[in-house]
Amino acid sequence: MARAYSGWPIHRPTWPEKLDTNHLRQIWRVELGPSYSGPIVAGNRVFTTESKDKKFEVATAFDRETGKEIWRVQWEGALSVPFFAKSNGDWIRATPAYDGESLYVAGMRDVLVCLDAQTGRNRWRFDFVKKLEAPLPDFGFVCSPLADGEFVYVQAERAL
């Protein structure tokens, strides 16, 4: 149920007519490898993923204020997509999920990796191909994980 309260001041900032260098300024920048994943901004951290050397997947935590790398973790995870999709790249696709303690990264080879968000330490990993005898996905793990309470939801395939 939505309720409206009267008497509370409503602060509505005035938006500029256009955004330019007077309104935006770059504070820091880092170069990343290829990825379809978006960054996760949470508290004092920025979490990113990328593919490296067509062989590894990388998750990195940066300090939100300075851009300084806090931790970086990598694992084997490359996958070559079919020829008709090559123009879209062979890199990690899913944006990670963050629940306040853990970062959940869906890697290209149908592996879900759970990392401690403070340290980058591997908490656990679930390999859908090995554990469920699922086929390796043609286009990689595309669906981003969804963290909700004590559960993490993903879309994955299982062989029948």
C-alpha positions as CSV (number, residue, x, y, z in Angstrom):
1,M,0.0,0.0,0.0
2,A,1.4,3.4,-0.9
3,R,0.7,6.4,1.3
4,A,1.3,10.0,0.7
5,Y,2.2,12.3,3.6
6,S,1.5,16.0,3.6
7,G,3.7,18.5,5.3
8,W,7.0,16.8,4.5
9,P,9.3,18.9,2.4
10,I,10.1,17.4,-1.0
11,H,13.5,18.1,-2.3
12,R,13.6,18.0,-6.0
13,P,17.0,18.9,-7.4
14,T,17.1,21.0,-10.5
15,W,18.4,18.9,-13.4
16,P,20.7,20.7,-15.9
17,E,19.6,21.0,-19.4
18,K,22.6,19.0,-20.6
19,L,25.4,17.1,-19.0
20,D,28.9,18.2,-19.8
21,T,32.3,18.7,-18.2
22,N,30.8,21.3,-15.9
23,H,28.6,18.6,-14.4
24,L,30.6,15.4,-14.7
25,R,34.3,14.8,-14.0
26,Q,36.2,11.6,-14.2
27,I,37.6,10.6,-10.8
28,W,39.4,7.4,-11.9
29,R,39.6,4.9,-14.7
30,V,40.8,1.3,-15.1
31,E,41.3,-0.7,-18.3
32,L,39.4,-4.0,-18.3
33,G,39.4,-6.9,-20.7
34,P,36.4,-7.8,-22.7
35,S,33.1,-8.5,-20.9
36,Y,29.4,-8.1,-21.4
37,S,29.0,-7.9,-17.6
38,G,28.1,-4.6,-16.0
39,P,29.8,-3.4,-12.8
40,I,28.3,-3.8,-9.3
41,V,28.6,-0.7,-7.1
42,A,28.1,-1.4,-3.5
43,G,29.2,0.6,-0.4
44,N,32.9,1.4,-0.9
45,R,33.5,-1.2,-3.6
46,V,33.1,-1.6,-7.4
47,F,33.1,-5.2,-8.6
48,T,33.8,-6.1,-12.2
49,T,34.3,-9.2,-14.4
50,E,36.3,-9.7,-17.5
51,S,37.8,-12.4,-19.8
52,K,41.6,-12.6,-20.0
53,D,43.8,-14.1,-22.7
54,K,40.9,-16.2,-24.1
55,K,41.6,-18.6,-21.2
56,F,40.6,-17.0,-17.9
57,E,37.7,-15.2,-16.2
58,V,38.6,-12.5,-13.7
59,A,36.6,-10.9,-10.9
60,T,38.0,-7.7,-9.4
61,A,37.1,-5.4,-6.5
62,F,38.1,-1.8,-6.7
63,D,37.9,1.0,-4.1
64,R,35.0,3.2,-5.1
65,E,36.7,6.4,-4.2
66,T,40.2,5.8,-5.6
67,G,39.9,3.0,-8.2
68,K,42.7,1.2,-6.4
69,E,42.5,-2.6,-6.8
70,I,41.5,-4.3,-3.6
71,W,41.6,-7.9,-4.8
72,R,41.6,-9.9,-8.1
73,V,40.7,-13.5,-8.6
74,Q,40.9,-15.5,-11.8
75,W,40.0,-19.1,-12.9
76,E,40.0,-21.0,-16.1
77,G,36.7,-20.4,-17.9
78,A,37.1,-19.6,-21.5
79,L,34.6,-20.8,-24.1
80,S,34.6,-20.5,-27.9
81,V,31.1,-19.6,-29.1
82,P,29.8,-20.9,-32.5
83,F,31.0,-19.2,-35.6
84,F,27.8,-17.4,-36.3
85,A,28.1,-15.7,-32.9
86,K,31.8,-14.9,-33.1
87,S,31.2,-11.2,-33.9
88,N,29.6,-10.9,-30.4
89,G,32.8,-12.2,-28.7
90,D,33.9,-15.1,-26.5
91,W,33.9,-13.3,-23.2
92,I,32.1,-13.5,-19.9
93,R,28.4,-12.4,-20.2
94,A,26.6,-12.4,-16.9
95,T,26.7,-9.5,-14.5
96,P,27.5,-10.8,-11.0
97,A,25.1,-10.6,-8.0
98,Y,26.1,-9.2,-4.6
99,D,24.2,-9.8,-1.3
100,G,26.2,-7.7,1.1
101,E,28.7,-10.5,1.9
102,S,29.3,-12.6,-1.2
103,L,29.8,-11.9,-4.9
104,Y,28.2,-14.6,-7.2
105,V,29.8,-14.8,-10.6
106,A,28.4,-17.0,-13.4
107,G,31.3,-18.0,-15.7
108,M,31.1,-18.9,-19.3
109,R,31.5,-22.7,-18.8
110,D,28.4,-23.0,-16.6
111,V,30.3,-22.6,-13.3
112,L,28.8,-20.4,-10.5
113,V,31.5,-19.0,-8.3
114,C,30.9,-17.6,-4.8
115,L,33.5,-15.2,-3.6
116,D,33.9,-13.4,-0.2
117,A,33.3,-9.8,-1.2
118,Q,35.8,-8.5,1.3
119,T,38.8,-10.7,0.4
120,G,38.0,-12.3,-2.9
121,R,38.5,-15.8,-1.3
122,N,36.6,-18.6,-3.0
123,R,33.8,-19.7,-0.7
124,W,32.3,-22.3,-3.1
125,R,31.8,-23.1,-6.7
126,F,29.2,-25.1,-8.5
127,D,30.0,-26.7,-11.9
128,F,26.7,-27.4,-13.6
129,V,28.3,-29.4,-16.4
130,K,30.1,-31.7,-14.0
131,K,27.6,-31.9,-11.2
132,L,24.4,-32.2,-13.2
133,E,25.8,-33.8,-16.3
134,A,24.5,-30.8,-18.3
135,P,25.8,-30.0,-21.8
136,L,28.3,-27.2,-22.1
137,P,26.3,-24.2,-23.2
138,D,26.8,-23.0,-26.8
139,F,26.9,-19.3,-25.8
140,G,28.1,-19.6,-22.2
141,F,26.4,-18.9,-19.0
142,V,24.3,-15.9,-20.1
143,C,21.8,-15.4,-17.2
144,S,23.0,-13.2,-14.3
145,P,22.5,-14.8,-10.9
146,L,19.8,-13.4,-8.5
147,A,20.6,-13.4,-4.8
148,D,17.6,-13.4,-2.5
149,G,18.1,-14.1,1.2
150,E,19.8,-17.4,1.6
151,F,19.2,-18.5,-2.0
152,V,20.9,-17.8,-5.3
153,Y,18.8,-18.4,-8.5
154,V,20.3,-19.0,-11.9
155,Q,19.0,-20.3,-15.2
156,A,20.9,-23.4,-16.2
157,E,20.3,-26.5,-18.4
158,R,20.3,-30.1,-17.3
159,A,20.6,-33.1,-19.6
160,L,17.6,-35.4,-19.4
